[in-house]
Structures are given as structure tokens and as C-alpha cells.
Amino acid sequence: MVTLKPAKGRLLIAEPSILDDEEFKRAIILITEHSYKSSVGFILNKPLEYSLKDLIPELDCNFTVYHGGPVEQDNLYFIHKVPQLIQDSIEVANGIYWGGNFNELKTLISQKKIKSSDIRFFLGYTGWGADQLEGELNTNTWFVTENCYKNIFSVKEDSFWKNILLQRGGKYKIWANAPADVQLN
């Protein structure tokens, strides 16, 4: 099996062995930045019980907010696929962009020009220092895969991890069907 290295736009998948870490158990992280100094990403499949309106009351918008990771959880981040609408966006890869002019974004949301299938919001992010992510990959905490999804914003988060494991095959097929709490098995 080919082992991919971390890179912008690739997905970082939690190995089934992460059972006791609620933060990262069954997590799928979009890597938005990767260099020899650090890595940054957002957890794609951990929705919170908040909508955007809960955090920004002046916006009448029920877009789900996701848990992006344990770093700076008091900050709101976003990735999207509409750079032509949001100035100052940074391209991650394959039509996915990170951030941009937030005041413009609020106006676009108020005008209903942004759909939930165009954007995802996160409280916090996931980050690693120099060599930290590589160390975790070497201890089989994660594996890296290409982002093969045409629209990652429309993927159902409750089956996302399971489907990636099924695609990977082999021993992963067994884990794909295991309950979230293996003690219930």
C-alpha cells in the first residue's frame, strides 16, 4: 500500500487505534497548510450543536459550525469554494479556499448568496509543530489520503470516516463497521 505524505489539500484520517481521544477519534482533517515548520487543518466531521446564528446573532443563518480542533477554539474559521465571491481567500487545493474578507462574507450570507454546500465554519483548528505530525504518522495515529470528493462540503459527516475506511480495505473494513464505543460490541 502506498503511503502518502501530508500536503495541502490532502485528508488526514484518524486510525482506528485512536479510541481514547474524543478530540480526534474517527476524525477526518483537511490539511490546509503543511511545511517543515508546522501543519494546520480542520476536522471536517465533528459538527457542534451551534449554528452560525448562535455565534453571530445578526446573521439569520443556520449553517452548522464544526469543531475544527483544539487550538484557538474561541476563533471562527472557514473554508469554502467561492473565491470569486470572497476576496483575500487563500487557495488550499482542488477548488478549496481558506478564509477571506469576513465582512464581505457576512454581507453575502445576509443576501443569501452563499449556500451551506459552498462553505464550512469551524471553531478552532488543529495544528502541529515541526516534525510533530510526522511523528504521529510514524506511530500509526493517522494515515493520509487524497481528497477525492467533488464537493467535500456536501459529504455526510456521520458516515465519512466509515466510508474512507471501507475504501481503504483490508483490516480497515472490520473497523469501519465497529461501533463508536467498541465496549458496546
C-alpha positions as CSV (number, residue, x, y, z in Angstrom):
1,M,0.0,0.0,0.0
2,V,1.4,3.4,-1.0
3,T,1.8,5.7,2.0
4,L,1.1,9.3,1.2
5,K,2.9,12.2,2.9
6,P,0.9,15.1,4.3
7,A,0.3,18.0,1.9
8,K,-2.1,20.9,1.5
9,G,-5.5,19.6,0.3
10,R,-5.0,16.0,1.4
11,L,-7.0,14.4,4.2
12,L,-5.6,13.1,7.5
13,I,-7.6,10.1,8.7
14,A,-7.6,9.0,12.3
15,E,-6.5,5.4,12.7
16,P,-9.0,3.1,14.4
17,S,-6.4,2.8,17.2
18,I,-7.4,6.3,18.5
19,L,-10.1,5.0,20.9
20,D,-9.5,7.1,24.0
21,D,-9.1,10.5,22.4
22,E,-12.5,12.0,22.0
23,E,-11.0,15.0,20.2
24,F,-9.6,13.0,17.3
25,K,-11.4,9.6,17.5
26,R,-12.8,9.0,14.0
27,A,-11.6,12.4,12.8
28,I,-11.1,13.5,9.2
29,I,-8.9,16.5,8.9
30,L,-8.4,18.7,5.8
31,I,-4.8,19.8,5.8
32,T,-4.8,23.4,4.8
33,E,-1.2,24.2,5.4
34,H,1.9,22.0,5.6
35,S,5.6,22.8,5.8
36,Y,8.7,21.6,7.6
37,K,7.8,24.1,10.3
38,S,4.2,23.4,11.0
39,S,0.9,21.9,9.8
40,V,-2.7,23.2,10.1
41,G,-6.0,21.6,9.4
42,F,-9.7,21.5,10.3
43,I,-11.7,18.5,11.4
44,L,-14.4,18.0,8.8
45,N,-16.7,15.5,10.5
46,K,-17.4,16.8,14.0
47,P,-20.4,19.1,13.9
48,L,-21.2,21.2,17.0
49,E,-24.6,22.0,18.4
50,Y,-24.2,25.6,17.2
51,S,-25.3,27.3,14.1
52,L,-23.7,30.4,12.7
53,K,-26.6,32.5,14.0
54,D,-25.8,31.3,17.6
55,L,-22.3,32.8,17.2
56,I,-23.2,35.9,15.1
57,P,-26.8,36.8,16.1
58,E,-27.1,39.5,13.4
59,L,-26.8,36.8,10.7
60,D,-30.0,34.9,10.1
61,C,-28.2,31.8,9.1
62,N,-28.5,28.2,10.3
63,F,-25.2,26.9,8.8
64,T,-23.7,24.3,11.1
65,V,-20.5,25.1,12.9
66,Y,-17.9,22.4,13.3
67,H,-15.3,21.6,15.8
68,G,-12.1,22.4,13.9
69,G,-9.7,21.3,16.6
70,P,-8.3,22.1,20.0
71,V,-6.3,25.2,19.1
72,E,-7.9,28.7,19.4
73,Q,-11.4,27.4,19.9
74,D,-12.6,30.9,20.6
75,N,-11.9,31.9,16.9
76,L,-14.2,31.2,14.0
77,Y,-12.5,29.9,10.8
78,F,-14.0,28.9,7.4
79,I,-13.1,27.1,4.2
80,H,-15.1,27.5,1.0
81,K,-15.3,27.0,-2.7
82,V,-16.4,30.5,-3.8
83,P,-13.2,32.6,-4.1
84,Q,-14.8,34.7,-6.8
85,L,-17.2,36.0,-4.1
86,I,-14.9,36.3,-1.1
87,Q,-11.8,38.4,-1.6
88,D,-8.5,37.6,0.0
89,S,-9.1,33.8,0.1
90,I,-6.1,31.5,0.2
91,E,-6.2,28.5,-2.1
92,V,-5.7,25.2,-0.3
93,A,-6.1,22.8,-3.3
94,N,-8.6,21.4,-5.7
95,G,-11.0,24.4,-5.6
96,I,-11.0,24.7,-1.8
97,Y,-10.1,28.0,-0.2
98,W,-9.4,29.2,3.3
99,G,-10.6,32.4,4.8
100,G,-11.1,35.7,3.1
101,N,-12.8,39.0,3.8
102,F,-15.2,38.3,6.7
103,N,-17.2,41.5,6.3
104,E,-17.8,40.6,2.7
105,L,-18.8,37.1,3.7
106,K,-21.4,38.4,6.3
107,T,-22.9,40.5,3.5
108,L,-23.1,37.6,1.1
109,I,-24.7,35.4,3.8
110,S,-27.3,38.1,4.6
111,Q,-28.0,38.3,0.8
112,K,-28.4,34.5,0.6
113,K,-25.6,34.3,-2.0
114,I,-23.7,31.6,-0.1
115,K,-25.1,28.1,0.4
116,S,-24.1,25.6,3.0
117,S,-22.7,23.4,0.2
118,D,-20.3,26.3,-0.5
119,I,-18.7,26.7,2.9
120,R,-17.9,25.2,6.3
121,F,-17.3,27.1,9.5
122,F,-15.1,25.9,12.4
123,L,-14.4,26.8,16.0
124,G,-10.7,26.2,16.5
125,Y,-8.2,24.4,14.3
126,T,-5.8,21.5,14.6
127,G,-2.1,22.3,14.5
128,W,1.3,20.6,14.7
129,G,4.8,21.9,15.3
130,A,7.9,20.9,13.3
131,D,8.1,17.1,12.9
132,Q,5.1,16.6,15.3
133,L,2.7,15.4,12.6
134,E,5.4,13.1,11.0
135,G,5.9,11.6,14.5
136,E,2.2,10.9,14.8
137,L,2.2,9.3,11.4
138,N,5.1,7.1,12.3
139,T,3.2,5.8,15.4
140,N,0.2,5.0,13.2
141,T,-2.1,7.6,14.7
142,W,-3.1,8.8,11.3
143,F,-3.0,7.9,7.6
144,V,-3.0,10.4,4.7
145,T,-5.3,10.1,1.7
146,E,-6.1,12.2,-1.3
147,N,-9.2,14.3,-1.2
148,C,-11.2,12.6,-4.0
149,Y,-14.5,14.3,-3.2
150,K,-16.0,16.6,-5.8
151,N,-17.7,18.7,-3.0
152,I,-16.3,18.0,0.4
153,F,-18.8,20.4,1.9
154,S,-21.7,18.1,1.0
155,V,-20.3,14.8,2.4
156,K,-22.3,13.4,5.3
157,E,-20.2,13.6,8.4
158,D,-21.8,10.6,10.2
159,S,-20.6,8.1,7.5
160,F,-17.5,10.0,6.3
161,W,-14.9,8.1,8.3
162,K,-16.6,4.7,7.8
163,N,-16.6,5.2,4.0
164,I,-13.0,6.1,3.8
165,L,-12.0,3.0,5.8
166,L,-14.2,0.8,3.6
167,Q,-12.4,2.3,0.5
168,R,-9.0,1.6,2.1
169,G,-10.0,-2.1,2.5
170,G,-8.1,-4.8,4.3
171,K,-8.1,-4.6,8.1
172,Y,-9.9,-1.3,7.9
173,K,-13.1,-2.9,6.7
174,I,-13.6,-4.5,10.1
175,W,-13.1,-1.2,11.9
176,A,-15.4,0.7,9.5
177,N,-18.4,-1.3,10.9
178,A,-17.4,-1.2,14.6
179,P,-19.5,0.9,16.9
180,A,-18.1,4.3,18.0
181,D,-17.8,2.8,21.5
182,V,-16.2,-0.6,21.0
183,Q,-17.1,-1.6,24.5
184,L,-20.7,-1.9,23.3
185,N,-19.7,-4.5,20.8
